[in-house]
Amino acid sequence: MSNLIVTGGSRLSGIIEIPGAKNAVLPVLAATLLNNGTSILENCPELDDVLTMLEILTALGCRTKREGPRIEVDASNLTSSVIPEVLAKRMRSSIIILGAVLARCGEVLVSYPGGCEIGLRPIDMHLRALEQMGAEVDGLNHGMLKVTASKLHGCEILLDYPSVGATENIMLAATFAEGETIIRNAAKEPEIEDLQEFMKKLGVNVTGAGTGVIRIQGGKEIKAEPVHKIIPDRIVAGTYLAAAAATGGSLVVAGVEYDHIGSILYCLKRIGCTVKNYQGGVVTLEAPARLKPLDLLRTSPYPGFPTDMQPQIVSVLSRSAGTSVVVETVFENRFRYTEQLQKLGADISVQGRAAIIRGVEKLRGAEVEARDLRGGAALIIAGLAAEGETKISGVGYIDRGYERVEEVLSKVGAKIRRVE
Ligand code: EPZ
């Protein structure tokens, strides 16, 4: 594993072009399995999770080609319905392939995705919905999962929580089911809308993404040549804006969808940043030398404040002029990274789902360890705002969601380098 060495004290300044969204390209790559033809995806981010997904598609029999942000997937000749365990373990979100393989092949064998640093992350909603559609779920021993369905049938499904992954899996599984599938209390994230747009280009009759109620009419075999541009990554945009806020910087992010980051920008304005939105997906942020605290912030499903920005905003607040409270309502254990922030001098106490952050004047560089993707991003932000040098290990987690993070940040004035 490589390490990042961050020397704090520089104000970020400059422009960052935001890449395509990890959490959009992964379900769209799963959806290419529905196509008995070649799908072309543009604006794909170059991330380890994307490479892992391409390895899984190849193992299923797809021919894939990646040239920078452009990916081609030819799924006309699937040869397997087994998702290799070593790959499924490497990327928890491989579970979103389940619905597509089941729809196309009638069966799928996948290892039970483990929990991770941010919580147990069960898949009960996924499996209950697929069983409702007529699938048979066999939780084999030694952690494998076998799901079979000679023919899925459409039905009405109510999610007891607007789960992003469960919504995606049901949309994909419903593609060839008999009749209509309705998903109520569906997730409304922009990534769900992007998946719907891609599925429409495949010729699937799917509507309602973004509204909470999604309808899919099951259809026949798909043979299409879709070309689809992936939406920009709202969490990457939010992360770099948060880094600028933490360093009293002034940053321009380009290629963003303003509406997708509305709740993030609202928070950055509340803590004292000046944010402006320009035509053509350009947003600017000017940060004061000292930020104001946030009396209360709760994460919630879109369009609320995203849980995937919670560690980053807590890191920014650790040097604000007062006490903030952040409540994590989506995952049950997403504050573990705060132990690492405390090594840098942050004054944070976690009570269940709430973190109380007492802003300090200074953070001091130290050796810290990333144990999950967004917690790792929070450590980079704290290192940029700290005095002295911070050494961050576990950078592999960060590489799963941020393209060449040290290059991107160095270009806007950060002192950060990667050492093997
Ligand atoms: C997606 O994960 C994202 N990952 C996550 O981003 C994101 O944090 C999450 O949605 C919430 O927005 C991808 O899109 C690849 P959920 P997912 O199902 O689908 C519980 C990142 O950093 N739940 O919406 O796994 C679950 O435990 C990652 O990019 C069940 O109880 O999230 C959680 O508490 C981290 N049973 C809540 O629902 C289920 O069957 C939301 O999970 C499914 C979920």
Residues whose N, C-alpha, C, O or C-beta is under 5 A from the ligand:
A	BS01	EPZ	N23 S93 R121 P122 I123 D124 M125 H126 Y161 P162 S163 V164 G165 A166 T307 D308 V330 F331 E332 L373 R374
